[in-house]
């Protein structure tokens, strides 16, 4: 019998912002970009459409960004 459900909106029960930032840093590194954690961390919570231009200077609608979606 189901007694309850725990639903966590990002940051409510578990603060995952640091892990999210580290994931972006790792992803950038795999794509050949050296973006420091300190540049990414304050941007967590923004969508990629805001984060990509502020970190690597490309629009989320650019061909380069679209390659990562496939």
C-alpha positions in Angstrom: 0.0 0.0 0.0 1.3 3.4 -0.9 1.7 5.6 2.2 3.0 8.7 0.7 4.9 10.4 -2.2 7.8 12.8 -1.8 8.0 15.3 -4.6 11.1 17.5 -4.6 11.1 20.7 -6.6 14.8 21.5 -7.3 16.2 23.0 -4.1 13.3 22.4 -1.8 14.4 19.3 0.0 17.8 18.6 -1.7 20.0 21.5 -2.9 21.2 20.1 -6.2 22.5 23.5 -7.6 26.2 22.6 -7.0 25.7 19.3 -8.8 23.9 21.0 -11.6 26.7 23.5 -12.0 29.3 20.7 -12.0 27.4 18.9 -14.6 27.4 22.0 -16.9 31.2 22.4 -16.3 31.8 18.7 -17.3 29.6 19.0 -20.3 31.4 22.2 -21.5 34.7 20.4 -21.0 33.6 17.4 -23.1 32.7 19.9 -25.9 36.1 21.6 -25.6 35.2 24.6 -23.5 37.1 25.6 -20.4 34.3 27.2 -18.3 35.1 27.5 -14.6 32.6 26.4 -12.0 32.6 29.9 -10.5 31.2 31.3 -13.8 28.5 28.6 -14.1 27.3 28.4 -10.5 25.6 31.9 -10.3 23.7 31.1 -13.5 22.0 27.9 -12.3 18.3 28.4 -12.5 18.5 30.1 -15.9 17.5 28.1 -18.9 20.2 27.1 -21.4 19.0 30.0 -23.6 20.5 32.3 -21.1 23.3 30.2 -19.7 25.0 29.4 -23.1 25.4 33.0 -24.2 26.7 34.0 -20.8 29.3 31.2 -20.6 30.5 30.3 -24.1 28.9 33.1 -26.2 26.6 31.0 -28.3 22.9 31.3 -28.7 20.8 28.2 -27.7 19.4 28.4 -31.2 22.9 28.2 -32.9 23.9 25.2 -34.9 26.5 24.4 -32.3 24.0 24.3 -29.5 21.5 22.3 -31.6 24.2 19.6 -32.2 24.0 18.7 -28.5 20.2 18.1 -28.6 20.4 15.2 -31.0 
